[in-house]
Amino acid sequence: MKLTTPFTILNQNFRETDLIKEAMNNRRLATERLHLDYRKMYKNHQFPY
């Protein structure tokens, strides 16, 4: 049986917020990488205008 104290509840909430922050940072990094890839593609691509 797990002991549920206010401290364990707070600790769990902090862990969840850490996971959420980490996920948001990873998502931002992924979108930055995507933008960089698109920039490279358009930089190397010659448009027939």
N, C-alpha and C positions, 0 to 999 in steps of 0.2 A: 504494500500500500504506500502510495506517495503522499508525503506530507505537503499540504498546500498552505503556504504562508504568503503574506503580502509580498515578501521578498522574492519568492519563487515566481509569483505572478509578474512582478516588475521585471525580473530577469528574463522571463519568457518574452515579454513585450519588447525589451531592449534587443533581444536576439532577433525577433521578427523585424524590427525597424532596421537593424544592421543588414539583414538579408535583403530587405526592400531597397535600401540604399545601394547595396552591391549590385543588385539586378538593374537598377536605374543607371548606374555607372557603366555596366557592361553594355546596356542597350545604347547608351550615348556613344560609346566607343565603336559599336557596330555601325551606327549611322554615320559616324565620322569616316570610318573606313569606306563605307559605301560612297560617300561624297567624294572621297579621294579617288576611288576607282573611276567614278563618272568623269571627274576632272581629267584624269589621265586619258580616258577613252576619247573625250572630246578634243583634248589637246592634240592627240595623235591622228585624229580623223580629219580628213580634208573634205570640207563640204562643197558640193558642186553648185555654187551660186553663180 
